[in-house]
Amino acid sequence: MAYTLTCADTGAPCPGNFTTEGKDELVEHVMLHAERAHPELAGNPELGSMVQTLIKQV
Ligand SMILES: [Zn+2]
């Protein structure tokens, strides 16, 4: 089982897609990506909970 998140689901025009074995690892990847690619999202205090709702199990 793996966890996946599609960056475009946040509403950002971004082709980013992340898949990891662990949920915590995925959140870590997404947060790093947000800081680099989406500083406006990274500064949003809602980002953490938004990321949680966008994670899908595959
Ligand atoms: Zn992105």
N, CA, C, O and the ligand as a Tripos MOL2 file, in Angstrom:
@<TRIPOS>MOLECULE
protein
  233   231    59     0     0
PROTEIN
NO_CHARGES

@<TRIPOS>ATOM
      1 N           0.8420   -1.1900    0.0000 N.3       1 MET1
      2 CA          0.0000    0.0000    0.0000 C.3       1 MET1
      3 C           0.8840    1.2480    0.0000 C.2       1 MET1
      4 O           1.9360    1.2770    0.6390 O.2       1 MET1
      5 N           0.4460    2.2640   -0.7160 N.am      2 ALA2
      6 CA          1.2230    3.4900   -0.7890 C.3       2 ALA2
      7 C           0.2760    4.6830   -0.6560 C.2       2 ALA2
      8 O          -0.9470    4.5600   -0.7370 O.2       2 ALA2
      9 N           0.8930    5.8220   -0.4530 N.am      3 TYR3
     10 CA          0.1220    7.0590   -0.3280 C.3       3 TYR3
     11 C           0.5150    7.9840   -1.4720 C.2       3 TYR3
     12 O           1.6830    8.0610   -1.8530 O.2       3 TYR3
     13 N          -0.4690    8.6770   -2.0110 N.am      4 THR4
     14 CA         -0.1910    9.5460   -3.1420 C.3       4 THR4
     15 C          -0.9300   10.8770   -3.0050 C.2       4 THR4
     16 O          -2.0080   10.9610   -2.4160 O.2       4 THR4
     17 N          -0.3170   11.9000   -3.5650 N.am      5 LEU5
     18 CA         -0.9480   13.2140   -3.5830 C.3       5 LEU5
     19 C          -0.6230   13.8900   -4.9090 C.2       5 LEU5
     20 O           0.5270   13.9050   -5.3480 O.2       5 LEU5
     21 N          -1.6480   14.4440   -5.5360 N.am      6 THR6
     22 CA         -1.4720   15.1810   -6.7810 C.3       6 THR6
     23 C          -1.5170   16.6590   -6.4620 C.2       6 THR6
     24 O          -2.5030   17.1630   -5.9240 O.2       6 THR6
     25 N          -0.4380   17.3500   -6.7970 N.am      7 CYS7
     26 CA         -0.3100   18.7470   -6.4080 C.3       7 CYS7
     27 C          -1.4310   19.6090   -6.9850 C.2       7 CYS7
     28 O          -1.8800   20.5530   -6.3350 O.2       7 CYS7
     29 N          -1.8870   19.2930   -8.2010 N.am      8 ALA8
     30 CA         -2.9290   20.0910   -8.8330 C.3       8 ALA8
     31 C          -4.2190   20.0850   -8.0100 C.2       8 ALA8
     32 O          -5.0410   20.9900   -8.1540 O.2       8 ALA8
     33 N          -4.4100   19.0800   -7.1480 N.am      9 ASP9
     34 CA         -5.5980   19.0170   -6.2970 C.3       9 ASP9
     35 C          -5.6420   20.1480   -5.2790 C.2       9 ASP9
     36 O          -6.7010   20.4420   -4.7240 O.2       9 ASP9
     37 N          -4.5030   20.7840   -5.0300 N.am     10 THR10
     38 CA         -4.4850   21.9330   -4.1260 C.3      10 THR10
     39 C          -5.0030   23.1800   -4.8240 C.2      10 THR10
     40 O          -5.2220   24.2110   -4.1890 O.2      10 THR10
     41 N          -5.2020   23.0800   -6.1590 N.am     11 GLY11
     42 CA         -5.6460   24.2230   -6.9280 C.3      11 GLY11
     43 C          -4.4930   24.9060   -7.6500 C.2      11 GLY11
     44 O          -4.7000   25.8450   -8.4190 O.2      11 GLY11
     45 N          -3.2670   24.4250   -7.3960 N.am     12 ALA12
     46 CA         -2.1070   25.0110   -8.0530 C.3      12 ALA12
     47 C          -1.9430   24.4260   -9.4560 C.2      12 ALA12
     48 O          -2.1750   23.2350   -9.6600 O.2      12 ALA12
     49 N          -1.5460   25.2580  -10.4240 N.am     13 PRO13
     50 CA         -1.2940   24.7550  -11.7740 C.3      13 PRO13
     51 C           0.0610   24.0590  -11.8140 C.2      13 PRO13
     52 O           1.0400   24.6310  -12.2910 O.2      13 PRO13
     53 N           0.1180   22.8560  -11.3250 N.am     14 CYS14
     54 CA          1.3850   22.1720  -11.1060 C.3      14 CYS14
     55 C           1.2440   20.7050  -11.4790 C.2      14 CYS14
     56 O           0.2570   20.0660  -11.1160 O.2      14 CYS14
     57 N           2.2210   20.1640  -12.1990 N.am     15 PRO15
     58 CA          2.1610   18.7630  -12.6150 C.3      15 PRO15
     59 C           2.6920   17.8140  -11.5430 C.2      15 PRO15
     60 O           2.7890   16.6090  -11.7740 O.2      15 PRO15
     61 N           3.0340   18.3510  -10.3790 N.am     16 GLY16
     62 CA          3.6480   17.5420   -9.3350 C.3      16 GLY16
     63 C           2.7550   16.4120   -8.8520 C.2      16 GLY16
     64 O           1.5520   16.5860   -8.6620 O.2      16 GLY16
     65 N           3.3610   15.2580   -8.6600 N.am     17 ASN17
     66 CA          2.6560   14.0970   -8.1310 C.3      17 ASN17
     67 C           3.6160   13.3270   -7.2510 C.2      17 ASN17
     68 O           4.7490   13.0550   -7.6480 O.2      17 ASN17
     69 N           3.1640   12.9710   -6.0470 N.am     18 PHE18
     70 CA          4.0510   12.3270   -5.0790 C.3      18 PHE18
     71 C           3.4450   11.0210   -4.6080 C.2      18 PHE18
     72 O           2.2550   10.9460   -4.3030 O.2      18 PHE18
     73 N           4.2690   10.0020   -4.5520 N.am     19 THR19
     74 CA          3.8390    8.7040   -4.0330 C.3      19 THR19
     75 C           4.9290    8.1700   -3.1200 C.2      19 THR19
     76 O           6.1000    8.1140   -3.4960 O.2      19 THR19
     77 N           4.5290    7.7780   -1.9120 N.am     20 THR20
     78 CA          5.4940    7.2130   -0.9710 C.3      20 THR20
     79 C           4.8690    6.0140   -0.2650 C.2      20 THR20
     80 O           3.6690    5.7610   -0.3690 O.2      20 THR20
     81 N           5.7110    5.2940    0.4490 N.am     21 GLU21
     82 CA          5.2560    4.1340    1.2130 C.3      21 GLU21
     83 C           4.5530    4.5610    2.5010 C.2      21 GLU21
     84 O           3.6330    3.8930    2.9740 O.2      21 GLU21
     85 N           5.0030    5.6780    3.0540 N.am     22 GLY22
     86 CA          4.4730    6.0980    4.3450 C.3      22 GLY22
     87 C           3.8100    7.4610    4.2600 C.2      22 GLY22
     88 O           4.2110    8.3160    3.4710 O.2      22 GLY22
     89 N           2.7910    7.6490    5.0860 N.am     23 LYS23
     90 CA          2.0370    8.8950    5.0600 C.3      23 LYS23
     91 C           2.8900   10.0720    5.5410 C.2      23 LYS23
     92 O           2.8590   11.1470    4.9410 O.2      23 LYS23
     93 N           3.6570    9.8700    6.6300 N.am     24 ASP24
     94 CA          4.4930   10.9530    7.1470 C.3      24 ASP24
     95 C           5.5280   11.3910    6.1250 C.2      24 ASP24
     96 O           5.8250   12.5770    5.9820 O.2      24 ASP24
     97 N           6.0730   10.3990    5.4130 N.am     25 GLU25
     98 CA          7.0640   10.6760    4.3730 C.3      25 GLU25
     99 C           6.4340   11.5200    3.2590 C.2      25 GLU25
    100 O           7.0480   12.4580    2.7510 O.2      25 GLU25
    101 N           5.2170   11.1710    2.8980 N.am     26 LEU26
    102 CA          4.5240   11.9130    1.8460 C.3      26 LEU26
    103 C           4.3210   13.3680    2.2680 C.2      26 LEU26
    104 O           4.5990   14.2870    1.4970 O.2      26 LEU26
    105 N           3.8430   13.5700    3.4750 N.am     27 VAL27
    106 CA          3.6260   14.9330    3.9710 C.3      27 VAL27
    107 C           4.9340   15.7210    3.9270 C.2      27 VAL27
    108 O           4.9500   16.8950    3.5550 O.2      27 VAL27
    109 N           6.0310   15.0630    4.3100 N.am     28 GLU28
    110 CA          7.3390   15.7050    4.2930 C.3      28 GLU28
    111 C           7.7170   16.1560    2.8750 C.2      28 GLU28
    112 O           8.1730   17.2810    2.6710 O.2      28 GLU28
    113 N           7.5180   15.2550    1.9010 N.am     29 HIS29
    114 CA          7.8180   15.5710    0.4980 C.3      29 HIS29
    115 C           6.9730   16.7490    0.0110 C.2      29 HIS29
    116 O           7.4730   17.6700   -0.6330 O.2      29 HIS29
    117 N           5.6830   16.6950    0.3350 N.am     30 VAL30
    118 CA          4.7710   17.7230   -0.1470 C.3      30 VAL30
    119 C           5.1200   19.0770    0.4670 C.2      30 VAL30
    120 O           5.0750   20.1000   -0.2170 O.2      30 VAL30
    121 N           5.4680   19.0850    1.7550 N.am     31 MET31
    122 CA          5.8150   20.3390    2.4150 C.3      31 MET31
    123 C           7.0840   20.9470    1.8030 C.2      31 MET31
    124 O           7.1620   22.1560    1.5830 O.2      31 MET31
    125 N           8.0710   20.0910    1.5360 N.am     32 LEU32
    126 CA          9.2980   20.5740    0.9030 C.3      32 LEU32
    127 C           8.9930   21.1420   -0.4780 C.2      32 LEU32
    128 O           9.4900   22.2050   -0.8490 O.2      32 LEU32
    129 N           8.1690   20.4180   -1.2360 N.am     33 HIS33
    130 CA          7.8020   20.8600   -2.5690 C.3      33 HIS33
    131 C           7.0540   22.1950   -2.4970 C.2      33 HIS33
    132 O           7.3020   23.1000   -3.2930 O.2      33 HIS33
    133 N           6.1440   22.3000   -1.5420 N.am     34 ALA34
    134 CA          5.3630   23.5290   -1.4050 C.3      34 ALA34
    135 C           6.2730   24.7210   -1.1140 C.2      34 ALA34
    136 O           6.0870   25.8070   -1.6620 O.2      34 ALA34
    137 N           7.2640   24.5010   -0.2380 N.am     35 GLU35
    138 CA          8.1800   25.5930    0.0910 C.3      35 GLU35
    139 C           8.9520   26.0740   -1.1310 C.2      35 GLU35
    140 O           9.1830   27.2690   -1.3110 O.2      35 GLU35
    141 N           9.3500   25.1060   -1.9730 N.am     36 ARG36
    142 CA         10.1500   25.4610   -3.1520 C.3      36 ARG36
    143 C           9.3120   25.9930   -4.2940 C.2      36 ARG36
    144 O           9.6630   26.9930   -4.9200 O.2      36 ARG36
    145 N           8.1970   25.3210   -4.5650 N.am     37 ALA37
    146 CA          7.4310   25.6210   -5.7700 C.3      37 ALA37
    147 C           6.2290   26.5230   -5.5100 C.2      37 ALA37
    148 O           5.7610   27.2210   -6.4090 O.2      37 ALA37
    149 N           5.7300   26.5030   -4.2680 N.am     38 HIS38
    150 CA          4.5040   27.2380   -3.9790 C.3      38 HIS38
    151 C           4.6310   27.9900   -2.6620 C.2      38 HIS38
    152 O           3.9640   27.6550   -1.6830 O.2      38 HIS38
    153 N           5.4870   29.0070   -2.6380 N.am     39 PRO39
    154 CA          5.6790   29.7380   -1.3750 C.3      39 PRO39
    155 C           4.3750   30.3140   -0.8440 C.2      39 PRO39
    156 O           4.2240   30.4750    0.3670 O.2      39 PRO39
    157 N           3.4350   30.6250   -1.7220 N.am     40 GLU40
    158 CA          2.1590   31.1950   -1.2540 C.3      40 GLU40
    159 C           1.3360   30.1400   -0.5160 C.2      40 GLU40
    160 O           0.5960   30.4660    0.4120 O.2      40 GLU40
    161 N           1.4630   28.8660   -0.9290 N.am     41 LEU41
    162 CA          0.7820   27.7760   -0.2190 C.3      41 LEU41
    163 C           1.5000   27.4540    1.0800 C.2      41 LEU41
    164 O           0.8690   27.2090    2.1080 O.2      41 LEU41
    165 N           2.8330   27.4560    1.0230 N.am     42 ALA42
    166 CA          3.6320   27.0950    2.1980 C.3      42 ALA42
    167 C           3.3790   28.0590    3.3450 C.2      42 ALA42
    168 O           3.5130   27.6890    4.5110 O.2      42 ALA42
    169 N           3.0090   29.3100    3.0170 N.am     43 GLY43
    170 CA          2.7430   30.2850    4.0580 C.3      43 GLY43
    171 C           1.3240   30.2030    4.5940 C.2      43 GLY43
    172 O           0.9620   30.9320    5.5180 O.2      43 GLY43
    173 N           0.5220   29.3230    4.0200 N.am     44 ASN44
    174 CA         -0.8650   29.1880    4.4350 C.3      44 ASN44
    175 C          -0.9840   28.2120    5.6060 C.2      44 ASN44
    176 O          -0.6140   27.0460    5.4720 O.2      44 ASN44
    177 N          -1.4920   28.6680    6.7430 N.am     45 PRO45
    178 CA         -1.5880   27.7820    7.9150 C.3      45 PRO45
    179 C          -2.5350   26.6030    7.6750 C.2      45 PRO45
    180 O          -2.4940   25.6120    8.4050 O.2      45 PRO45
    181 N          -3.3900   26.7140    6.6470 N.am     46 GLU46
    182 CA         -4.3220   25.6410    6.3250 C.3      46 GLU46
    183 C          -3.6540   24.5060    5.5590 C.2      46 GLU46
    184 O          -4.2360   23.4330    5.4020 O.2      46 GLU46
    185 N          -2.4290   24.7410    5.0810 N.am     47 LEU47
    186 CA         -1.8060   23.7720    4.1750 C.3      47 LEU47
    187 C          -1.7280   22.3730    4.7910 C.2      47 LEU47
    188 O          -2.0280   21.3820    4.1250 O.2      47 LEU47
    189 N          -1.3290   22.2970    6.0520 N.am     48 GLY48
    190 CA         -1.1930   20.9920    6.7020 C.3      48 GLY48
    191 C          -2.4670   20.1660    6.6520 C.2      48 GLY48
    192 O          -2.4390   18.9890    6.2920 O.2      48 GLY48
    193 N          -3.5920   20.7900    7.0160 N.am     49 SER49
    194 CA         -4.8430   20.0370    7.0230 C.3      49 SER49
    195 C          -5.3340   19.8000    5.6040 C.2      49 SER49
    196 O          -5.9690   18.7820    5.3300 O.2      49 SER49
    197 N          -5.0420   20.7430    4.6880 N.am     50 MET50
    198 CA         -5.4280   20.5540    3.2970 C.3      50 MET50
    199 C          -4.6980   19.3430    2.7120 C.2      50 MET50
    200 O          -5.2970   18.5230    2.0160 O.2      50 MET50
    201 N          -3.4140   19.2420    2.9980 N.am     51 VAL51
    202 CA         -2.6190   18.1160    2.5140 C.3      51 VAL51
    203 C          -3.2130   16.7930    3.0210 C.2      51 VAL51
    204 O          -3.3220   15.8220    2.2730 O.2      51 VAL51
    205 N          -3.5940   16.7750    4.2990 N.am     52 GLN52
    206 CA         -4.1700   15.5480    4.8700 C.3      52 GLN52
    207 C          -5.4150   15.1060    4.1040 C.2      52 GLN52
    208 O          -5.6210   13.9110    3.8960 O.2      52 GLN52
    209 N          -6.2400   16.0560    3.6850 N.am     53 THR53
    210 CA         -7.4800   15.6880    3.0010 C.3      53 THR53
    211 C          -7.2280   15.2620    1.5600 C.2      53 THR53
    212 O          -8.0720   14.6040    0.9520 O.2      53 THR53
    213 N          -6.0610   15.6360    1.0040 N.am     54 LEU54
    214 CA         -5.7950   15.3240   -0.4030 C.3      54 LEU54
    215 C          -5.0090   14.0270   -0.5770 C.2      54 LEU54
    216 O          -4.8410   13.5440   -1.6970 O.2      54 LEU54
    217 N          -4.5330   13.4700    0.5180 N.am     55 ILE55
    218 CA         -3.7710   12.2130    0.4390 C.3      55 ILE55
    219 C          -4.7140   11.0670    0.0900 C.2      55 ILE55
    220 O          -5.7710   10.8980    0.6990 O.2      55 ILE55
    221 N          -4.3030   10.2860   -0.9070 N.am     56 LYS56
    222 CA         -5.0900    9.1030   -1.2920 C.3      56 LYS56
    223 C          -4.2530    7.8570   -1.0730 C.2      56 LYS56
    224 O          -3.0420    7.8550   -1.2910 O.2      56 LYS56
    225 N          -4.9090    6.8160   -0.6460 N.am     57 GLN57
    226 CA         -4.2280    5.5330   -0.4940 C.3      57 GLN57
    227 C          -4.3910    4.7470   -1.7680 C.2      57 GLN57
    228 O          -5.4890    4.6450   -2.3150 O.2      57 GLN57
    229 N          -3.2900    4.1910   -2.2400 N.am     58 VAL58
    230 CA         -3.3540    3.4040   -3.4900 C.3      58 VAL58
    231 C          -2.7740    2.0120   -3.2540 C.2      58 VAL58
    232 O          -2.7330    1.1960   -4.1750 O.2      58 VAL58
    233 ZN          3.2960   21.6850   -6.9210 Zn       59 ZN59
@<TRIPOS>BOND
     1     1     2 1
     2     2     3 1
     3     3     4 2
     4     3     5 am
     5     5     6 1
     6     6     7 1
     7     7     8 2
     8     7     9 am
     9     9    10 1
    10    10    11 1
    11    11    12 2
    12    11    13 am
    13    13    14 1
    14    14    15 1
    15    15    16 2
    16    15    17 am
    17    17    18 1
    18    18    19 1
    19    19    20 2
    20    19    21 am
    21    21    22 1
    22    22    23 1
    23    23    24 2
    24    23    25 am
    25    25    26 1
    26    26    27 1
    27    27    28 2
    28    27    29 am
    29    29    30 1
    30    30    31 1
    31    31    32 2
    32    31    33 am
    33    33    34 1
    34    34    35 1
    35    35    36 2
    36    35    37 am
    37    37    38 1
    38    38    39 1
    39    39    40 2
    40    39    41 am
    41    41    42 1
    42    42    43 1
    43    43    44 2
    44    43    45 am
    45    45    46 1
    46    46    47 1
    47    47    48 2
    48    47    49 am
    49    49    50 1
    50    50    51 1
    51    51    52 2
    52    51    53 am
    53    53    54 1
    54    54    55 1
    55    55    56 2
    56    55    57 am
    57    57    58 1
    58    58    59 1
    59    59    60 2
    60    59    61 am
    61    61    62 1
    62    62    63 1
    63    63    64 2
    64    63    65 am
    65    65    66 1
    66    66    67 1
    67    67    68 2
    68    67    69 am
    69    69    70 1
    70    70    71 1
    71    71    72 2
    72    71    73 am
    73    73    74 1
    74    74    75 1
    75    75    76 2
    76    75    77 am
    77    77    78 1
    78    78    79 1
    79    79    80 2
    80    79    81 am
    81    81    82 1
    82    82    83 1
    83    83    84 2
    84    83    85 am
    85    85    86 1
    86    86    87 1
    87    87    88 2
    88    87    89 am
    89    89    90 1
    90    90    91 1
    91    91    92 2
    92    91    93 am
    93    93    94 1
    94    94    95 1
    95    95    96 2
    96    95    97 am
    97    97    98 1
    98    98    99 1
    99    99   100 2
   100    99   101 am
   101   101   102 1
   102   102   103 1
   103   103   104 2
   104   103   105 am
   105   105   106 1
   106   106   107 1
   107   107   108 2
   108   107   109 am
   109   109   110 1
   110   110   111 1
   111   111   112 2
   112   111   113 am
   113   113   114 1
   114   114   115 1
   115   115   116 2
   116   115   117 am
   117   117   118 1
   118   118   119 1
   119   119   120 2
   120   119   121 am
   121   121   122 1
   122   122   123 1
   123   123   124 2
   124   123   125 am
   125   125   126 1
   126   126   127 1
   127   127   128 2
   128   127   129 am
   129   129   130 1
   130   130   131 1
   131   131   132 2
   132   131   133 am
   133   133   134 1
   134   134   135 1
   135   135   136 2
   136   135   137 am
   137   137   138 1
   138   138   139 1
   139   139   140 2
   140   139   141 am
   141   141   142 1
   142   142   143 1
   143   143   144 2
   144   143   145 am
   145   145   146 1
   146   146   147 1
   147   147   148 2
   148   147   149 am
   149   149   150 1
   150   150   151 1
   151   151   152 2
   152   151   153 am
   153   153   154 1
   154   154   155 1
   155   155   156 2
   156   155   157 am
   157   157   158 1
   158   158   159 1
   159   159   160 2
   160   159   161 am
   161   161   162 1
   162   162   163 1
   163   163   164 2
   164   163   165 am
   165   165   166 1
   166   166   167 1
   167   167   168 2
   168   167   169 am
   169   169   170 1
   170   170   171 1
   171   171   172 2
   172   171   173 am
   173   173   174 1
   174   174   175 1
   175   175   176 2
   176   175   177 am
   177   177   178 1
   178   178   179 1
   179   179   180 2
   180   179   181 am
   181   181   182 1
   182   182   183 1
   183   183   184 2
   184   183   185 am
   185   185   186 1
   186   186   187 1
   187   187   188 2
   188   187   189 am
   189   189   190 1
   190   190   191 1
   191   191   192 2
   192   191   193 am
   193   193   194 1
   194   194   195 1
   195   195   196 2
   196   195   197 am
   197   197   198 1
   198   198   199 1
   199   199   200 2
   200   199   201 am
   201   201   202 1
   202   202   203 1
   203   203   204 2
   204   203   205 am
   205   205   206 1
   206   206   207 1
   207   207   208 2
   208   207   209 am
   209   209   210 1
   210   210   211 1
   211   211   212 2
   212   211   213 am
   213   213   214 1
   214   214   215 1
   215   215   216 2
   216   215   217 am
   217   217   218 1
   218   218   219 1
   219   219   220 2
   220   219   221 am
   221   221   222 1
   222   222   223 1
   223   223   224 2
   224   223   225 am
   225   225   226 1
   226   226   227 1
   227   227   228 2
   228   227   229 am
   229   229   230 1
   230   230   231 1
   231   231   232 2
@<TRIPOS>SUBSTRUCTURE
     1 MET1         2 RESIDUE 1 A MET
     2 ALA2         6 RESIDUE 1 A ALA
     3 TYR3        10 RESIDUE 1 A TYR
     4 THR4        14 RESIDUE 1 A THR
     5 LEU5        18 RESIDUE 1 A LEU
     6 THR6        22 RESIDUE 1 A THR
     7 CYS7        26 RESIDUE 1 A CYS
     8 ALA8        30 RESIDUE 1 A ALA
     9 ASP9        34 RESIDUE 1 A ASP
    10 THR10       38 RESIDUE 1 A THR
    11 GLY11       42 RESIDUE 1 A GLY
    12 ALA12       46 RESIDUE 1 A ALA
    13 PRO13       50 RESIDUE 1 A PRO
    14 CYS14       54 RESIDUE 1 A CYS
    15 PRO15       58 RESIDUE 1 A PRO
    16 GLY16       62 RESIDUE 1 A GLY
    17 ASN17       66 RESIDUE 1 A ASN
    18 PHE18       70 RESIDUE 1 A PHE
    19 THR19       74 RESIDUE 1 A THR
    20 THR20       78 RESIDUE 1 A THR
    21 GLU21       82 RESIDUE 1 A GLU
    22 GLY22       86 RESIDUE 1 A GLY
    23 LYS23       90 RESIDUE 1 A LYS
    24 ASP24       94 RESIDUE 1 A ASP
    25 GLU25       98 RESIDUE 1 A GLU
    26 LEU26      102 RESIDUE 1 A LEU
    27 VAL27      106 RESIDUE 1 A VAL
    28 GLU28      110 RESIDUE 1 A GLU
    29 HIS29      114 RESIDUE 1 A HIS
    30 VAL30      118 RESIDUE 1 A VAL
    31 MET31      122 RESIDUE 1 A MET
    32 LEU32      126 RESIDUE 1 A LEU
    33 HIS33      130 RESIDUE 1 A HIS
    34 ALA34      134 RESIDUE 1 A ALA
    35 GLU35      138 RESIDUE 1 A GLU
    36 ARG36      142 RESIDUE 1 A ARG
    37 ALA37      146 RESIDUE 1 A ALA
    38 HIS38      150 RESIDUE 1 A HIS
    39 PRO39      154 RESIDUE 1 A PRO
    40 GLU40      158 RESIDUE 1 A GLU
    41 LEU41      162 RESIDUE 1 A LEU
    42 ALA42      166 RESIDUE 1 A ALA
    43 GLY43      170 RESIDUE 1 A GLY
    44 ASN44      174 RESIDUE 1 A ASN
    45 PRO45      178 RESIDUE 1 A PRO
    46 GLU46      182 RESIDUE 1 A GLU
    47 LEU47      186 RESIDUE 1 A LEU
    48 GLY48      190 RESIDUE 1 A GLY
    49 SER49      194 RESIDUE 1 A SER
    50 MET50      198 RESIDUE 1 A MET
    51 VAL51      202 RESIDUE 1 A VAL
    52 GLN52      206 RESIDUE 1 A GLN
    53 THR53      210 RESIDUE 1 A THR
    54 LEU54      214 RESIDUE 1 A LEU
    55 ILE55      218 RESIDUE 1 A ILE
    56 LYS56      222 RESIDUE 1 A LYS
    57 GLN57      226 RESIDUE 1 A GLN
    58 VAL58      230 RESIDUE 1 A VAL
    59 ZN59       233 GROUP 0 **** ****
